[in-house]
Amino acid sequence: MVIIAVNAGSSSLKLQLVDATAGREQQLAHALVQRIGGAATITVEARKQSARRETRDVPDHAAALAAVLAAFREMGLPEPEAAGHRIVHGGSRFTAPTRIDDEVIAALTALQELAPLHNAPGVAALEACRQAFGEGLPMVAVFDTAFHATLPEVAYHYALPHDLVERHGIRRYGFHGISYAYVVTRYAELAERAREAVNMIVLHLGNGASIAAIRGGRSVDTSMGFTPLEGLVMGTRSGDLDPAILGVLAQREGVGVAEVERWLNERSGLLGLSGSSDMRDLLTSAKTDARARMAVDVFCYRARKYIGAYLAVLGGVDALVFTGGIGEHAAPVRAAICEGLQWAGIRVDPSANDAASGDARIGVPTAPVDTWVIATDEERMIARETRSVLEDGRG
């Protein structure tokens, strides 16, 4: 079964064309459209063909999808038999991959307020796919929150009035679940262990960042909560803070709470600390720029603190894994996060850490905790889940 896996961001679109046939899964092509809404960069690569790259006006996700599909066809690639879509927030209703129909689209649209930066683009890409292929193409929604449906009550409850929690569905959901599902499965393959036997901590570090505690291959705690704002310091998001700050800023700045929440999502995190949300720039300027250095230090400190907490939650781990754009490519960040965790059996090999590319062990081989970098592949996981729903009836 050939599946197009669609991963939409607020101004980007990532796609993979995957032969998802069980036992011989392979990527046929992948594409990335960046800066949708203006002069966008479109990059398309297929197996055994030269990469194509162009810049042109791409007003919306429908135009981005159309441009990529046109390139796929010019390259002689097969037409997809199904589509899988990443949807960030599934709420309490969607706890497994779900075949898409009109009722599901309506429910996903209603959930947009819980993840405004992410669910809206996901639904836009879904509708663009329907426009491109018609309603005859089977489509499946794969949810970032679904992986964390296994959180125990003690981990997902907020200490809020019970009637408000029940009325408004307030709980901790967790995110980056598609990435976590892929990384847990991939680590089990690399370690030659059953997924159900793996206890590990995974850090997904990128512009959005989170950490998850995994017991027996299942999520038992994670740093993001009701929305993707909670937890670690991120590119533009604050992560954990005293909730009273919202009221204080609203009163003193003379704005509504919604505006303060926008600041926490769009003006905070690394950007708020330093003026830049790009970890690559911050690492370059940290030696001479005190604000850049502080941003990197706060980012790493918060991650290290969560590792300590999750070691306590799990009672020790087999593995610590880094993934995501920063997790995979920023060796100094990995080293700083692990600094001082030798007591817990986490010992990084500096040479292996600096040289890591793709999937690589960066820990000292004899250390009690197996420390790795694993390159996540959310699109491949979306294709797997889509095939499972359509062929096996799971989800």
C-alpha positions in Angstrom: 0.0 0.0 0.0 1.4 3.4 -1.1 0.6 6.0 1.5 1.2 9.8 1.5 2.0 10.9 5.1 1.2 14.5 5.7 2.7 16.5 8.6 1.6 20.1 8.6 3.0 23.0 10.6 1.8 26.5 10.9 3.8 27.7 7.9 5.3 24.4 6.6 4.3 21.1 5.1 6.3 17.9 5.3 5.3 14.9 3.2 6.6 11.4 2.6 5.4 8.9 0.0 5.9 5.5 1.6 5.4 2.0 0.4 4.0 0.8 3.7 3.6 -2.8 2.8 4.4 -4.8 6.0 7.8 -6.5 5.8 9.2 -4.3 3.0 8.4 -0.7 4.1 10.4 1.9 2.2 10.3 5.6 1.6 9.7 6.5 -2.1 10.0 10.3 -1.8 9.8 13.1 0.6 9.1 16.8 0.4 9.3 19.9 2.5 7.6 23.2 1.9 8.7 26.1 4.1 7.3 29.6 4.6 3.8 28.9 3.3 1.9 32.2 2.9 4.6 33.9 0.9 7.7 33.1 -1.1 8.0 29.5 -0.1 10.9 27.1 -0.6 9.8 23.7 -2.0 12.2 20.8 -1.8 11.4 17.4 -3.2 13.6 14.3 -3.3 12.9 10.8 -4.6 14.9 7.6 -4.6 17.5 7.5 -7.4 16.5 10.9 -8.7 18.1 14.4 -8.3 16.6 16.6 -5.7 14.3 19.5 -6.9 14.4 22.8 -5.2 12.5 26.0 -6.1 11.2 29.2 -4.5 7.8 30.5 -5.5 4.6 32.0 -4.1 2.6 29.5 -2.1 -0.4 31.1 -0.4 -1.7 28.2 1.6 -1.5 24.5 2.5 -3.7 23.6 -0.5 -1.2 25.2 -2.9 1.7 23.6 -1.1 0.2 20.2 -1.4 -0.6 20.8 -5.1 3.0 21.8 -5.8 4.4 18.7 -4.2 1.9 16.4 -5.9 2.7 17.9 -9.3 6.4 17.2 -8.7 5.8 13.6 -7.6 3.8 13.0 -10.8 6.6 14.6 -13.0 9.0 12.2 -11.3 6.9 9.2 -12.3 6.0 8.3 -8.7 3.0 6.1 -8.0 -0.3 7.7 -6.9 -1.1 7.3 -3.2 -3.7 4.7 -2.2 -4.3 6.3 1.1 -3.3 9.4 3.2 -2.2 9.7 6.8 -2.4 13.0 8.6 -0.6 14.2 11.7 -3.1 15.9 14.1 -1.6 17.3 17.2 -4.5 17.3 19.7 -7.1 14.6 19.8 -8.6 15.6 23.1 -10.2 12.8 25.2 -12.1 11.4 22.2 -9.4 10.4 19.9 -7.0 8.0 21.6 -6.0 6.0 18.6 -5.5 6.5 14.8 -8.9 7.2 13.3 -10.4 6.9 9.8 -11.5 10.4 8.6 -15.0 11.2 7.7 -17.2 14.4 7.9 -18.0 13.8 11.6 -14.3 13.4 12.5 -13.4 16.6 10.6 -16.0 18.5 12.5 -14.7 17.2 15.8 -11.1 18.1 14.9 -12.2 21.6 14.0 -13.8 22.0 17.4 -10.5 20.9 19.1 -8.5 23.7 17.4 -8.6 26.0 20.5 -6.6 23.4 22.5 -3.6 23.6 20.1 -4.2 26.7 17.9 -0.7 26.7 16.4 -0.9 23.1 15.3 -4.4 21.7 14.9 -5.6 24.4 12.4 -2.8 23.6 9.9 -3.4 19.9 10.3 -7.1 20.3 9.4 -6.1 22.7 6.6 -3.8 20.0 5.1 -6.5 17.4 5.5 -9.0 19.5 3.6 -6.4 20.2 0.9 -5.8 16.5 0.5 -9.6 16.0 0.0 -9.6 18.8 -2.5 -6.7 17.2 -4.4 -7.8 13.6 -4.4 -11.6 13.7 -3.8 -13.4 11.8 -1.0 -12.6 8.5 -2.6 -9.1 8.4 -1.1 -9.2 6.8 2.4 -7.6 9.0 5.0 -6.5 8.4 8.6 -5.8 10.9 11.4 -2.9 10.0 13.6 -2.7 11.9 16.9 0.2 13.2 18.9 -1.8 12.9 22.0 -2.8 9.2 21.4 0.6 7.8 22.6 0.0 9.4 26.0 -3.5 7.9 26.5 -1.8 5.4 28.8 -0.9 8.1 31.4 -2.1 7.0 34.8 -4.5 9.2 36.6 -1.9 10.4 39.1 0.1 11.8 36.1 -2.8 13.4 34.1 -4.8 15.0 36.8 -4.5 18.7 37.7 -5.3 19.7 41.2 -8.4 21.8 40.1 -12.0 21.7 41.2 -13.6 18.5 40.1 -16.7 20.0 38.5 -14.6 22.3 36.3 -12.3 19.5 35.2 -15.4 17.3 34.3 -17.2 20.1 32.5 -14.3 21.3 30.4 -12.3 18.1 29.9 -9.2 19.6 31.6 -6.4 17.1 32.0 -2.8 16.6 30.9 -2.8 15.1 27.4 0.9 15.2 26.3 2.2 15.7 22.7 4.9 14.7 20.3 3.4 11.2 20.6 4.0 10.1 17.0 7.7 10.9 17.4 7.8 9.0 20.8 6.1 6.0 19.3 8.7 5.9 16.5 11.7 6.4 18.8 10.6 3.7 21.3 10.0 1.2 18.4 13.3 2.1 16.8 15.3 1.8 20.1 13.8 -1.6 20.7 15.0 -2.7 17.3 18.5 -1.3 17.9 18.8 -2.8 21.3 17.3 -6.1 20.1 14.7 -6.0 22.8 10.9 -6.4 22.9 9.3 -2.9 23.0 7.2 -4.1 26.0 10.5 -4.6 27.9 11.9 -1.1 27.4 12.0 1.4 30.2 13.4 4.7 29.0 13.4 8.5 29.0 13.1 10.3 25.6 13.7 14.0 25.0 12.1 15.4 21.9 14.0 18.7 21.6 13.2 21.2 18.8 11.3 24.5 18.5 8.7 22.6 20.5 10.3 20.5 23.2 9.1 17.8 25.6 10.3 14.8 27.5 8.5 11.5 28.2 8.9 8.7 30.8 8.3 5.3 29.1 7.7 2.1 31.1 7.2 -1.1 29.2 7.1 0.8 25.9 4.1 2.9 27.2 4.0 6.6 28.2 3.5 7.0 32.0 4.4 10.7 32.2 5.3 13.6 29.9 6.1 17.3 30.3 3.5 18.8 28.0 0.0 19.0 29.4 -3.4 20.3 28.5 -1.8 22.2 25.6 1.7 22.1 24.2 2.7 25.1 26.4 3.6 23.3 29.6 6.9 21.7 30.4 10.4 22.5 29.0 11.6 25.8 27.7 11.0 25.9 23.9 11.8 28.1 20.9 9.0 30.6 21.6 7.0 29.0 24.4 7.7 29.6 28.1 7.1 26.1 29.4 6.4 25.8 33.1 5.7 29.0 35.1 3.7 30.2 38.0 0.1 30.6 36.7 -0.4 33.7 38.7 1.9 35.4 36.2 -0.9 35.5 33.6 -3.1 37.6 35.9 -0.2 39.9 36.9 0.8 40.6 33.3 -2.8 41.1 32.2 -3.4 43.6 34.9 -0.2 45.5 34.7 0.0 45.6 30.9 -3.7 46.4 30.5 -4.4 43.5 28.2 -6.6 40.4 28.2 -5.5 37.0 29.4 -5.8 35.8 25.8 -3.1 38.3 24.8 -0.8 37.2 27.6 -1.3 33.6 26.6 -0.2 34.6 23.0 2.9 36.1 24.5 3.6 32.8 26.3 3.3 30.9 23.1 4.9 33.2 20.6 7.2 35.6 22.5 8.7 33.6 25.3 11.1 30.6 25.6 14.5 31.0 24.0 13.2 34.0 22.1 12.1 35.8 25.2 15.3 35.0 27.1 17.7 36.0 24.3 16.0 37.6 21.3 16.5 34.5 19.2 14.5 31.2 19.0 17.2 29.4 17.0 19.5 27.1 19.1 22.1 27.1 16.4 22.5 30.9 16.6 22.5 30.8 20.4 25.3 28.2 20.6 27.3 30.3 18.2 26.9 33.5 20.2 26.8 32.1 23.7 30.6 32.8 24.3 30.2 36.5 23.9 26.5 37.2 24.5 25.3 36.8 28.1 21.6 36.6 27.1 22.3 33.8 24.6 24.3 31.9 27.2 21.5 32.3 29.7 19.0 31.0 27.2 21.0 27.8 26.5 21.7 27.3 30.2 18.0 27.6 31.2 17.0 25.3 28.3 19.5 22.6 29.5 18.8 23.1 33.2 15.0 22.6 32.7 15.6 19.4 30.7 18.1 18.0 33.2 15.6 18.7 36.1 12.9 16.7 34.3 15.3 13.8 33.7 15.8 13.7 37.4 12.1 13.7 38.1 11.4 10.9 35.6 14.2 8.8 37.0 12.3 8.9 40.2 9.0 8.1 38.4 10.5 5.1 36.7 12.8 4.0 39.4 15.7 3.9 37.0 15.9 3.4 33.2 17.5 1.2 30.6 18.0 4.1 28.1 18.1 7.8 27.6 17.4 9.0 24.0 17.6 12.4 22.3 15.5 13.2 19.2 14.1 16.2 17.4 16.0 19.0 15.6 18.0 20.1 18.6 18.2 16.7 20.1 19.6 15.2 17.0 22.0 17.9 15.9 23.2 20.0 18.9 25.9 17.9 20.6 26.8 20.7 23.1 23.2 20.8 24.3 23.1 17.0 24.8 26.4 17.2 26.7 25.2 20.0 28.9 21.9 18.3 29.7 23.7 15.1 30.8 26.4 16.9 32.8 26.1 15.9 36.4 24.0 12.9 35.8 26.8 10.4 36.2 25.3 9.4 39.6 22.3 8.0 37.7 24.4 5.9 35.3 24.3 8.4 32.5 27.8 8.9 31.0 28.3 10.5 27.6 31.3 9.7 25.5 32.4 13.1 24.2 33.8 11.8 20.9 30.8 9.7 20.1 28.5 12.6 21.0 30.3 15.1 18.8 30.4 12.6 15.9 26.8 11.4 16.2 24.8 11.4 13.0 21.5 9.6 12.4 21.0 6.8 14.9 24.0 6.6 17.2 25.0 5.5 20.7 26.6 8.5 22.5 26.9 6.9 25.9 29.9 5.1 27.3 29.2 1.4 26.3 29.8 0.2 29.8 27.5 2.8 31.5 24.4 1.4 33.2 22.1 3.7 31.1 22.3 3.2 27.3 22.4 6.8 25.9 21.4 7.4 22.2 20.6 9.8 19.5 17.8 8.5 17.3 16.6 10.4 14.2 12.8 10.6 14.5 10.6 9.8 11.5 7.1 11.0 12.2 6.0 10.6 8.6 7.1 6.9 8.5 5.1 6.3 11.8 2.1 8.0 10.3 2.2 5.7 7.3 2.5 2.6 9.6 -0.4 3.7 11.6 -2.5 4.5 8.5 -1.8 1.0 7.0 -2.7 -0.6 10.3 -6.1 1.1 10.4 -7.0 0.4 6.8 -5.6 -3.1 6.5 -5.8 -4.5 10.0 -8.8 -2.5 11.3 -6.8 -1.3 14.3 -7.3 2.2 15.7 
